[in-house]
């Protein structure tokens, strides 16, 4: 697990919860397997750019919202 994968998973989970979407529904909306979605949120996989775009579309946010900024990466 890389530090960046963990931070991306945290961002996805935060935005998902703010949007009142459960993990299963987000997986359906983004056409991603539910178990894979859980692994993404836990930072256990290196998500592809394609999947990030699918998630940003399903969450109605910018892909930039799903990515940690430099200060978050340096502080962990």
HTML snippet that shows the backbone in 3Dmol.js (N, CA, C, O; Angstrom):
<script src="https://3Dmol.org/build/3Dmol-min.js"></script>
<div id="view" style="width:600px;height:400px;position:relative"></div>
<script>
const pdb = `
ATOM      1  N   UNK A   1       0.847  -1.181   0.000  1.00  0.00           N
ATOM      2  CA  UNK A   1       0.000   0.000   0.000  1.00  0.00           C
ATOM      3  C   UNK A   1       0.888   1.239   0.000  1.00  0.00           C
ATOM      4  O   UNK A   1       1.750   1.406   0.863  1.00  0.00           O
ATOM      5  N   UNK A   2       0.666   2.078  -0.957  1.00  0.00           N
ATOM      6  CA  UNK A   2       1.421   3.320  -0.997  1.00  0.00           C
ATOM      7  C   UNK A   2       0.667   4.399  -0.225  1.00  0.00           C
ATOM      8  O   UNK A   2      -0.548   4.335  -0.036  1.00  0.00           O
ATOM      9  N   UNK A   3       1.420   5.366   0.199  1.00  0.00           N
ATOM     10  CA  UNK A   3       0.855   6.498   0.930  1.00  0.00           C
ATOM     11  C   UNK A   3      -0.202   7.220   0.080  1.00  0.00           C
ATOM     12  O   UNK A   3      -1.246   7.632   0.586  1.00  0.00           O
ATOM     13  N   UNK A   4       0.084   7.361  -1.201  1.00  0.00           N
ATOM     14  CA  UNK A   4      -0.846   8.057  -2.092  1.00  0.00           C
ATOM     15  C   UNK A   4      -2.135   7.262  -2.264  1.00  0.00           C
ATOM     16  O   UNK A   4      -3.220   7.843  -2.275  1.00  0.00           O
ATOM     17  N   UNK A   5      -2.034   5.952  -2.398  1.00  0.00           N
ATOM     18  CA  UNK A   5      -3.239   5.116  -2.530  1.00  0.00           C
ATOM     19  C   UNK A   5      -4.130   5.240  -1.302  1.00  0.00           C
ATOM     20  O   UNK A   5      -5.354   5.301  -1.414  1.00  0.00           O
ATOM     21  N   UNK A   6      -3.506   5.277  -0.133  1.00  0.00           N
ATOM     22  CA  UNK A   6      -4.271   5.418   1.110  1.00  0.00           C
ATOM     23  C   UNK A   6      -4.968   6.774   1.152  1.00  0.00           C
ATOM     24  O   UNK A   6      -6.140   6.859   1.518  1.00  0.00           O
ATOM     25  N   UNK A   7      -4.252   7.832   0.780  1.00  0.00           N
ATOM     26  CA  UNK A   7      -4.845   9.173   0.802  1.00  0.00           C
ATOM     27  C   UNK A   7      -5.978   9.312  -0.218  1.00  0.00           C
ATOM     28  O   UNK A   7      -6.987   9.961   0.060  1.00  0.00           O
ATOM     29  N   UNK A   8      -5.815   8.713  -1.381  1.00  0.00           N
ATOM     30  CA  UNK A   8      -6.881   8.736  -2.387  1.00  0.00           C
ATOM     31  C   UNK A   8      -8.108   8.004  -1.852  1.00  0.00           C
ATOM     32  O   UNK A   8      -9.233   8.480  -2.007  1.00  0.00           O
ATOM     33  N   UNK A   9      -7.899   6.861  -1.229  1.00  0.00           N
ATOM     34  CA  UNK A   9      -9.014   6.111  -0.646  1.00  0.00           C
ATOM     35  C   UNK A   9      -9.748   6.914   0.406  1.00  0.00           C
ATOM     36  O   UNK A   9     -10.977   6.884   0.469  1.00  0.00           O
ATOM     37  N   UNK A  10      -9.006   7.630   1.234  1.00  0.00           N
ATOM     38  CA  UNK A  10      -9.618   8.482   2.261  1.00  0.00           C
ATOM     39  C   UNK A  10     -10.456   9.575   1.619  1.00  0.00           C
ATOM     40  O   UNK A  10     -11.575   9.842   2.058  1.00  0.00           O
ATOM     41  N   UNK A  11      -9.921  10.209   0.578  1.00  0.00           N
ATOM     42  CA  UNK A  11     -10.659  11.273  -0.118  1.00  0.00           C
ATOM     43  C   UNK A  11     -11.952  10.733  -0.730  1.00  0.00           C
ATOM     44  O   UNK A  11     -13.008  11.354  -0.612  1.00  0.00           O
ATOM     45  N   UNK A  12     -11.861   9.588  -1.375  1.00  0.00           N
ATOM     46  CA  UNK A  12     -13.044   8.995  -2.001  1.00  0.00           C
ATOM     47  C   UNK A  12     -14.102   8.701  -0.939  1.00  0.00           C
ATOM     48  O   UNK A  12     -15.277   9.015  -1.126  1.00  0.00           O
ATOM     49  N   UNK A  13     -13.685   8.098   0.176  1.00  0.00           N
ATOM     50  CA  UNK A  13     -14.622   7.770   1.249  1.00  0.00           C
ATOM     51  C   UNK A  13     -15.278   9.035   1.810  1.00  0.00           C
ATOM     52  O   UNK A  13     -16.486   9.057   2.044  1.00  0.00           O
ATOM     53  N   UNK A  14     -14.482  10.088   2.027  1.00  0.00           N
ATOM     54  CA  UNK A  14     -15.030  11.339   2.570  1.00  0.00           C
ATOM     55  C   UNK A  14     -16.085  11.934   1.637  1.00  0.00           C
ATOM     56  O   UNK A  14     -17.166  12.324   2.079  1.00  0.00           O
ATOM     57  N   UNK A  15     -15.766  11.999   0.353  1.00  0.00           N
ATOM     58  CA  UNK A  15     -16.707  12.585  -0.609  1.00  0.00           C
ATOM     59  C   UNK A  15     -17.938  11.699  -0.745  1.00  0.00           C
ATOM     60  O   UNK A  15     -19.056  12.202  -0.855  1.00  0.00           O
ATOM     61  N   UNK A  16     -17.738  10.386  -0.738  1.00  0.00           N
ATOM     62  CA  UNK A  16     -18.878   9.462  -0.823  1.00  0.00           C
ATOM     63  C   UNK A  16     -19.821   9.671   0.351  1.00  0.00           C
ATOM     64  O   UNK A  16     -21.036   9.749   0.168  1.00  0.00           O
ATOM     65  N   UNK A  17     -19.271   9.763   1.550  1.00  0.00           N
ATOM     66  CA  UNK A  17     -20.108   9.934   2.739  1.00  0.00           C
ATOM     67  C   UNK A  17     -20.792  11.298   2.744  1.00  0.00           C
ATOM     68  O   UNK A  17     -21.949  11.409   3.149  1.00  0.00           O
ATOM     69  N   UNK A  18     -20.086  12.337   2.298  1.00  0.00           N
ATOM     70  CA  UNK A  18     -20.703  13.670   2.198  1.00  0.00           C
ATOM     71  C   UNK A  18     -21.871  13.666   1.211  1.00  0.00           C
ATOM     72  O   UNK A  18     -22.828  14.426   1.352  1.00  0.00           O
ATOM     73  N   UNK A  19     -21.768  12.804   0.225  1.00  0.00           N
ATOM     74  CA  UNK A  19     -22.808  12.692  -0.802  1.00  0.00           C
ATOM     75  C   UNK A  19     -23.918  11.732  -0.397  1.00  0.00           C
ATOM     76  O   UNK A  19     -24.863  11.512  -1.154  1.00  0.00           O
ATOM     77  N   UNK A  20     -23.803  11.160   0.804  1.00  0.00           N
ATOM     78  CA  UNK A  20     -24.789  10.200   1.305  1.00  0.00           C
ATOM     79  C   UNK A  20     -25.004   9.025   0.355  1.00  0.00           C
ATOM     80  O   UNK A  20     -26.134   8.613   0.092  1.00  0.00           O
ATOM     81  N   UNK A  21     -23.897   8.502  -0.148  1.00  0.00           N
ATOM     82  CA  UNK A  21     -23.931   7.335  -1.032  1.00  0.00           C
ATOM     83  C   UNK A  21     -23.211   6.199  -0.308  1.00  0.00           C
ATOM     84  O   UNK A  21     -22.110   6.388   0.209  1.00  0.00           O
ATOM     85  N   UNK A  22     -23.825   5.034  -0.274  1.00  0.00           N
ATOM     86  CA  UNK A  22     -23.105   3.918   0.339  1.00  0.00           C
ATOM     87  C   UNK A  22     -22.135   3.323  -0.681  1.00  0.00           C
ATOM     88  O   UNK A  22     -22.227   3.587  -1.880  1.00  0.00           O
ATOM     89  N   UNK A  23     -21.223   2.529  -0.183  1.00  0.00           N
ATOM     90  CA  UNK A  23     -20.165   1.980  -1.016  1.00  0.00           C
ATOM     91  C   UNK A  23     -20.712   1.134  -2.164  1.00  0.00           C
ATOM     92  O   UNK A  23     -20.204   1.192  -3.284  1.00  0.00           O
ATOM     93  N   UNK A  24     -21.736   0.359  -1.882  1.00  0.00           N
ATOM     94  CA  UNK A  24     -22.321  -0.494  -2.920  1.00  0.00           C
ATOM     95  C   UNK A  24     -22.931   0.334  -4.044  1.00  0.00           C
ATOM     96  O   UNK A  24     -22.739   0.021  -5.219  1.00  0.00           O
ATOM     97  N   UNK A  25     -23.663   1.384  -3.693  1.00  0.00           N
ATOM     98  CA  UNK A  25     -24.280   2.231  -4.719  1.00  0.00           C
ATOM     99  C   UNK A  25     -23.234   2.987  -5.527  1.00  0.00           C
ATOM    100  O   UNK A  25     -23.384   3.154  -6.738  1.00  0.00           O
ATOM    101  N   UNK A  26     -22.177   3.444  -4.865  1.00  0.00           N
ATOM    102  CA  UNK A  26     -21.109   4.118  -5.612  1.00  0.00           C
ATOM    103  C   UNK A  26     -20.480   3.157  -6.606  1.00  0.00           C
ATOM    104  O   UNK A  26     -20.220   3.523  -7.753  1.00  0.00           O
ATOM    105  N   UNK A  27     -20.238   1.939  -6.172  1.00  0.00           N
ATOM    106  CA  UNK A  27     -19.666   0.941  -7.079  1.00  0.00           C
ATOM    107  C   UNK A  27     -20.576   0.726  -8.288  1.00  0.00           C
ATOM    108  O   UNK A  27     -20.098   0.628  -9.418  1.00  0.00           O
ATOM    109  N   UNK A  28     -21.878   0.653  -8.050  1.00  0.00           N
ATOM    110  CA  UNK A  28     -22.825   0.486  -9.160  1.00  0.00           C
ATOM    111  C   UNK A  28     -22.811   1.690 -10.095  1.00  0.00           C
ATOM    112  O   UNK A  28     -22.786   1.537 -11.316  1.00  0.00           O
ATOM    113  N   UNK A  29     -22.826   2.892  -9.514  1.00  0.00           N
ATOM    114  CA  UNK A  29     -22.824   4.120 -10.317  1.00  0.00           C
ATOM    115  C   UNK A  29     -21.561   4.262 -11.158  1.00  0.00           C
ATOM    116  O   UNK A  29     -21.599   4.763 -12.282  1.00  0.00           O
ATOM    117  N   UNK A  30     -20.443   3.812 -10.596  1.00  0.00           N
ATOM    118  CA  UNK A  30     -19.154   3.952 -11.278  1.00  0.00           C
ATOM    119  C   UNK A  30     -18.785   2.715 -12.098  1.00  0.00           C
ATOM    120  O   UNK A  30     -17.723   2.673 -12.718  1.00  0.00           O
ATOM    121  N   UNK A  31     -19.666   1.707 -12.101  1.00  0.00           N
ATOM    122  CA  UNK A  31     -19.416   0.451 -12.824  1.00  0.00           C
ATOM    123  C   UNK A  31     -18.107  -0.196 -12.369  1.00  0.00           C
ATOM    124  O   UNK A  31     -17.267  -0.600 -13.173  1.00  0.00           O
ATOM    125  N   UNK A  32     -17.973  -0.277 -11.030  1.00  0.00           N
ATOM    126  CA  UNK A  32     -16.803  -0.878 -10.399  1.00  0.00           C
ATOM    127  C   UNK A  32     -17.307  -1.970  -9.460  1.00  0.00           C
ATOM    128  O   UNK A  32     -18.334  -1.808  -8.801  1.00  0.00           O
ATOM    129  N   UNK A  33     -16.582  -3.073  -9.404  1.00  0.00           N
ATOM    130  CA  UNK A  33     -16.948  -4.154  -8.498  1.00  0.00           C
ATOM    131  C   UNK A  33     -16.950  -3.654  -7.053  1.00  0.00           C
ATOM    132  O   UNK A  33     -16.046  -2.916  -6.659  1.00  0.00           O
ATOM    133  N   UNK A  34     -17.949  -4.041  -6.259  1.00  0.00           N
ATOM    134  CA  UNK A  34     -18.083  -3.544  -4.891  1.00  0.00           C
ATOM    135  C   UNK A  34     -16.893  -3.908  -4.022  1.00  0.00           C
ATOM    136  O   UNK A  34     -16.444  -3.092  -3.217  1.00  0.00           O
ATOM    137  N   UNK A  35     -16.378  -5.111  -4.169  1.00  0.00           N
ATOM    138  CA  UNK A  35     -15.233  -5.506  -3.351  1.00  0.00           C
ATOM    139  C   UNK A  35     -13.985  -4.709  -3.740  1.00  0.00           C
ATOM    140  O   UNK A  35     -13.166  -4.371  -2.886  1.00  0.00           O
ATOM    141  N   UNK A  36     -13.849  -4.416  -5.030  1.00  0.00           N
ATOM    142  CA  UNK A  36     -12.735  -3.577  -5.487  1.00  0.00           C
ATOM    143  C   UNK A  36     -12.879  -2.172  -4.911  1.00  0.00           C
ATOM    144  O   UNK A  36     -11.892  -1.551  -4.516  1.00  0.00           O
ATOM    145  N   UNK A  37     -14.118  -1.676  -4.867  1.00  0.00           N
ATOM    146  CA  UNK A  37     -14.376  -0.354  -4.311  1.00  0.00           C
ATOM    147  C   UNK A  37     -13.903  -0.280  -2.858  1.00  0.00           C
ATOM    148  O   UNK A  37     -13.299   0.711  -2.448  1.00  0.00           O
ATOM    149  N   UNK A  38     -14.173  -1.309  -2.100  1.00  0.00           N
ATOM    150  CA  UNK A  38     -13.725  -1.352  -0.713  1.00  0.00           C
ATOM    151  C   UNK A  38     -12.209  -1.341  -0.607  1.00  0.00           C
ATOM    152  O   UNK A  38     -11.646  -0.676   0.263  1.00  0.00           O
ATOM    153  N   UNK A  39     -11.554  -2.071  -1.488  1.00  0.00           N
ATOM    154  CA  UNK A  39     -10.094  -2.103  -1.489  1.00  0.00           C
ATOM    155  C   UNK A  39      -9.513  -0.746  -1.877  1.00  0.00           C
ATOM    156  O   UNK A  39      -8.474  -0.341  -1.354  1.00  0.00           O
ATOM    157  N   UNK A  40     -10.179  -0.045  -2.791  1.00  0.00           N
ATOM    158  CA  UNK A  40      -9.741   1.306  -3.164  1.00  0.00           C
ATOM    159  C   UNK A  40      -9.822   2.223  -1.959  1.00  0.00           C
ATOM    160  O   UNK A  40      -8.869   2.942  -1.659  1.00  0.00           O
ATOM    161  N   UNK A  41     -10.958   2.205  -1.260  1.00  0.00           N
ATOM    162  CA  UNK A  41     -11.136   3.093  -0.110  1.00  0.00           C
ATOM    163  C   UNK A  41     -10.163   2.778   1.020  1.00  0.00           C
ATOM    164  O   UNK A  41      -9.817   3.666   1.799  1.00  0.00           O
ATOM    165  N   UNK A  42      -9.723   1.545   1.118  1.00  0.00           N
ATOM    166  CA  UNK A  42      -8.740   1.181   2.153  1.00  0.00           C
ATOM    167  C   UNK A  42      -7.308   1.399   1.681  1.00  0.00           C
ATOM    168  O   UNK A  42      -6.366   1.189   2.444  1.00  0.00           O
ATOM    169  N   UNK A  43      -7.138   1.819   0.432  1.00  0.00           N
ATOM    170  CA  UNK A  43      -5.803   2.081  -0.098  1.00  0.00           C
ATOM    171  C   UNK A  43      -5.015   0.829  -0.404  1.00  0.00           C
ATOM    172  O   UNK A  43      -3.784   0.854  -0.416  1.00  0.00           O
ATOM    173  N   UNK A  44      -5.708  -0.261  -0.650  1.00  0.00           N
ATOM    174  CA  UNK A  44      -5.051  -1.546  -0.882  1.00  0.00           C
ATOM    175  C   UNK A  44      -4.682  -1.786  -2.339  1.00  0.00           C
ATOM    176  O   UNK A  44      -3.954  -2.731  -2.643  1.00  0.00           O
ATOM    177  N   UNK A  45      -5.172  -0.946  -3.241  1.00  0.00           N
ATOM    178  CA  UNK A  45      -4.888  -1.108  -4.666  1.00  0.00           C
ATOM    179  C   UNK A  45      -4.469   0.237  -5.258  1.00  0.00           C
ATOM    180  O   UNK A  45      -4.816   1.301  -4.747  1.00  0.00           O
ATOM    181  N   UNK A  46      -3.721   0.152  -6.337  1.00  0.00           N
ATOM    182  CA  UNK A  46      -3.377   1.349  -7.092  1.00  0.00           C
ATOM    183  C   UNK A  46      -4.452   1.542  -8.160  1.00  0.00           C
ATOM    184  O   UNK A  46      -4.457   0.860  -9.185  1.00  0.00           O
ATOM    185  N   UNK A  47      -5.344   2.466  -7.908  1.00  0.00           N
ATOM    186  CA  UNK A  47      -6.467   2.691  -8.819  1.00  0.00           C
ATOM    187  C   UNK A  47      -5.974   3.319 -10.121  1.00  0.00           C
ATOM    188  O   UNK A  47      -5.051   4.133 -10.120  1.00  0.00           O
ATOM    189  N   UNK A  48      -6.596   2.935 -11.219  1.00  0.00           N
ATOM    190  CA  UNK A  48      -6.219   3.501 -12.516  1.00  0.00           C
ATOM    191  C   UNK A  48      -6.861   4.863 -12.703  1.00  0.00           C
ATOM    192  O   UNK A  48      -7.835   5.208 -12.033  1.00  0.00           O
ATOM    193  N   UNK A  49      -6.304   5.622 -13.617  1.00  0.00           N
ATOM    194  CA  UNK A  49      -6.864   6.933 -13.946  1.00  0.00           C
ATOM    195  C   UNK A  49      -8.278   6.771 -14.490  1.00  0.00           C
ATOM    196  O   UNK A  49      -9.158   7.577 -14.187  1.00  0.00           O
ATOM    197  N   UNK A  50      -8.498   5.739 -15.288  1.00  0.00           N
ATOM    198  CA  UNK A  50      -9.843   5.490 -15.826  1.00  0.00           C
ATOM    199  C   UNK A  50     -10.858   5.326 -14.703  1.00  0.00           C
ATOM    200  O   UNK A  50     -11.942   5.907 -14.749  1.00  0.00           O
ATOM    201  N   UNK A  51     -10.507   4.536 -13.698  1.00  0.00           N
ATOM    202  CA  UNK A  51     -11.420   4.310 -12.572  1.00  0.00           C
ATOM    203  C   UNK A  51     -11.621   5.592 -11.763  1.00  0.00           C
ATOM    204  O   UNK A  51     -12.722   5.844 -11.274  1.00  0.00           O
ATOM    205  N   UNK A  52     -10.576   6.401 -11.617  1.00  0.00           N
ATOM    206  CA  UNK A  52     -10.732   7.678 -10.912  1.00  0.00           C
ATOM    207  C   UNK A  52     -11.738   8.574 -11.628  1.00  0.00           C
ATOM    208  O   UNK A  52     -12.559   9.229 -10.987  1.00  0.00           O
ATOM    209  N   UNK A  53     -11.671   8.600 -12.957  1.00  0.00           N
ATOM    210  CA  UNK A  53     -12.634   9.401 -13.721  1.00  0.00           C
ATOM    211  C   UNK A  53     -14.052   8.856 -13.561  1.00  0.00           C
ATOM    212  O   UNK A  53     -15.007   9.627 -13.455  1.00  0.00           O
ATOM    213  N   UNK A  54     -14.190   7.529 -13.545  1.00  0.00           N
ATOM    214  CA  UNK A  54     -15.515   6.931 -13.337  1.00  0.00           C
ATOM    215  C   UNK A  54     -16.068   7.329 -11.966  1.00  0.00           C
ATOM    216  O   UNK A  54     -17.246   7.659 -11.836  1.00  0.00           O
ATOM    217  N   UNK A  55     -15.207   7.296 -10.951  1.00  0.00           N
ATOM    218  CA  UNK A  55     -15.642   7.665  -9.602  1.00  0.00           C
ATOM    219  C   UNK A  55     -15.972   9.142  -9.507  1.00  0.00           C
ATOM    220  O   UNK A  55     -16.959   9.516  -8.875  1.00  0.00           O
ATOM    221  N   UNK A  56     -15.159   9.988 -10.127  1.00  0.00           N
ATOM    222  CA  UNK A  56     -15.451  11.426 -10.057  1.00  0.00           C
ATOM    223  C   UNK A  56     -16.776  11.736 -10.747  1.00  0.00           C
ATOM    224  O   UNK A  56     -17.526  12.599 -10.290  1.00  0.00           O
ATOM    225  N   UNK A  57     -17.064  11.049 -11.827  1.00  0.00           N
ATOM    226  CA  UNK A  57     -18.341  11.232 -12.509  1.00  0.00           C
ATOM    227  C   UNK A  57     -19.495  10.771 -11.625  1.00  0.00           C
ATOM    228  O   UNK A  57     -20.508  11.462 -11.511  1.00  0.00           O
ATOM    229  N   UNK A  58     -19.344   9.610 -11.001  1.00  0.00           N
ATOM    230  CA  UNK A  58     -20.400   9.067 -10.136  1.00  0.00           C
ATOM    231  C   UNK A  58     -20.624   9.942  -8.907  1.00  0.00           C
ATOM    232  O   UNK A  58     -21.742  10.028  -8.399  1.00  0.00           O
ATOM    233  N   UNK A  59     -19.560  10.592  -8.428  1.00  0.00           N
ATOM    234  CA  UNK A  59     -19.653  11.449  -7.243  1.00  0.00           C
ATOM    235  C   UNK A  59     -19.947  12.904  -7.591  1.00  0.00           C
ATOM    236  O   UNK A  59     -20.069  13.746  -6.702  1.00  0.00           O
ATOM    237  N   UNK A  60     -20.062  13.200  -8.891  1.00  0.00           N
ATOM    238  CA  UNK A  60     -20.310  14.575  -9.356  1.00  0.00           C
ATOM    239  C   UNK A  60     -19.278  15.554  -8.805  1.00  0.00           C
ATOM    240  O   UNK A  60     -19.615  16.623  -8.296  1.00  0.00           O
ATOM    241  N   UNK A  61     -18.007  15.157  -8.923  1.00  0.00           N
ATOM    242  CA  UNK A  61     -16.932  16.034  -8.474  1.00  0.00           C
ATOM    243  C   UNK A  61     -15.811  16.004  -9.505  1.00  0.00           C
ATOM    244  O   UNK A  61     -15.820  15.195 -10.433  1.00  0.00           O
ATOM    245  N   UNK A  62     -14.865  16.884  -9.329  1.00  0.00           N
ATOM    246  CA  UNK A  62     -13.695  16.913 -10.190  1.00  0.00           C
ATOM    247  C   UNK A  62     -12.740  15.797  -9.782  1.00  0.00           C
ATOM    248  O   UNK A  62     -12.670  15.428  -8.609  1.00  0.00           O
ATOM    249  N   UNK A  63     -12.020  15.273 -10.733  1.00  0.00           N
ATOM    250  CA  UNK A  63     -11.022  14.258 -10.401  1.00  0.00           C
ATOM    251  C   UNK A  63      -9.997  14.834  -9.428  1.00  0.00           C
ATOM    252  O   UNK A  63      -9.428  14.103  -8.617  1.00  0.00           O
ATOM    253  N   UNK A  64      -9.760  16.141  -9.507  1.00  0.00           N
ATOM    254  CA  UNK A  64      -8.812  16.797  -8.600  1.00  0.00           C
ATOM    255  C   UNK A  64      -9.266  16.692  -7.151  1.00  0.00           C
ATOM    256  O   UNK A  64      -8.440  16.672  -6.239  1.00  0.00           O
ATOM    257  N   UNK A  65     -10.570  16.626  -6.936  1.00  0.00           N
ATOM    258  CA  UNK A  65     -11.093  16.495  -5.575  1.00  0.00           C
ATOM    259  C   UNK A  65     -10.725  15.149  -4.954  1.00  0.00           C
ATOM    260  O   UNK A  65     -10.711  15.010  -3.731  1.00  0.00           O
ATOM    261  N   UNK A  66     -10.430  14.171  -5.787  1.00  0.00           N
ATOM    262  CA  UNK A  66     -10.106  12.827  -5.299  1.00  0.00           C
ATOM    263  C   UNK A  66      -8.617  12.631  -5.046  1.00  0.00           C
ATOM    264  O   UNK A  66      -8.204  11.615  -4.488  1.00  0.00           O
ATOM    265  N   UNK A  67      -7.818  13.604  -5.457  1.00  0.00           N
ATOM    266  CA  UNK A  67      -6.371  13.483  -5.327  1.00  0.00           C
ATOM    267  C   UNK A  67      -5.851  14.302  -4.157  1.00  0.00           C
ATOM    268  O   UNK A  67      -6.294  15.430  -3.943  1.00  0.00           O
ATOM    269  N   UNK A  68      -4.911  13.741  -3.395  1.00  0.00           N
ATOM    270  CA  UNK A  68      -4.327  14.507  -2.281  1.00  0.00           C
ATOM    271  C   UNK A  68      -3.421  15.609  -2.826  1.00  0.00           C
ATOM    272  O   UNK A  68      -2.829  15.466  -3.896  1.00  0.00           O
ATOM    273  N   UNK A  69      -3.319  16.697  -2.088  1.00  0.00           N
ATOM    274  CA  UNK A  69      -2.393  17.744  -2.510  1.00  0.00           C
ATOM    275  C   UNK A  69      -1.002  17.458  -1.937  1.00  0.00           C
ATOM    276  O   UNK A  69      -0.833  16.566  -1.106  1.00  0.00           O
ATOM    277  N   UNK A  70      -0.029  18.213  -2.386  1.00  0.00           N
ATOM    278  CA  UNK A  70       1.362  17.971  -1.991  1.00  0.00           C
ATOM    279  C   UNK A  70       1.557  17.990  -0.475  1.00  0.00           C
ATOM    280  O   UNK A  70       2.296  17.170   0.068  1.00  0.00           O
ATOM    281  N   UNK A  71       0.904  18.912   0.197  1.00  0.00           N
ATOM    282  CA  UNK A  71       1.099  19.017   1.641  1.00  0.00           C
ATOM    283  C   UNK A  71       0.583  17.770   2.368  1.00  0.00           C
ATOM    284  O   UNK A  71       1.174  17.347   3.361  1.00  0.00           O
ATOM    285  N   UNK A  72      -0.505  17.185   1.883  1.00  0.00           N
ATOM    286  CA  UNK A  72      -1.022  15.958   2.496  1.00  0.00           C
ATOM    287  C   UNK A  72      -0.040  14.803   2.305  1.00  0.00           C
ATOM    288  O   UNK A  72       0.135  13.981   3.204  1.00  0.00           O
ATOM    289  N   UNK A  73       0.585  14.742   1.160  1.00  0.00           N
ATOM    290  CA  UNK A  73       1.532  13.672   0.882  1.00  0.00           C
ATOM    291  C   UNK A  73       2.779  13.824   1.746  1.00  0.00           C
ATOM    292  O   UNK A  73       3.293  12.841   2.279  1.00  0.00           O
ATOM    293  N   UNK A  74       3.262  15.048   1.882  1.00  0.00           N
ATOM    294  CA  UNK A  74       4.482  15.297   2.650  1.00  0.00           C
ATOM    295  C   UNK A  74       4.269  15.122   4.157  1.00  0.00           C
ATOM    296  O   UNK A  74       5.207  14.783   4.879  1.00  0.00           O
ATOM    297  N   UNK A  75       3.045  15.350   4.632  1.00  0.00           N
ATOM    298  CA  UNK A  75       2.772  15.293   6.065  1.00  0.00           C
ATOM    299  C   UNK A  75       2.431  13.907   6.578  1.00  0.00           C
ATOM    300  O   UNK A  75       2.152  13.744   7.765  1.00  0.00           O
ATOM    301  N   UNK A  76       2.448  12.905   5.709  1.00  0.00           N
ATOM    302  CA  UNK A  76       2.101  11.559   6.183  1.00  0.00           C
ATOM    303  C   UNK A  76       3.305  10.650   6.160  1.00  0.00           C
ATOM    304  O   UNK A  76       3.201   9.479   6.525  1.00  0.00           O
TER     305      UNK A  76
END
`;
const viewer = $3Dmol.createViewer("view");
viewer.addModel(pdb, "pdb");
viewer.setStyle({}, {cartoon: {color: "spectrum"}});
viewer.zoomTo();
viewer.render();
</script>
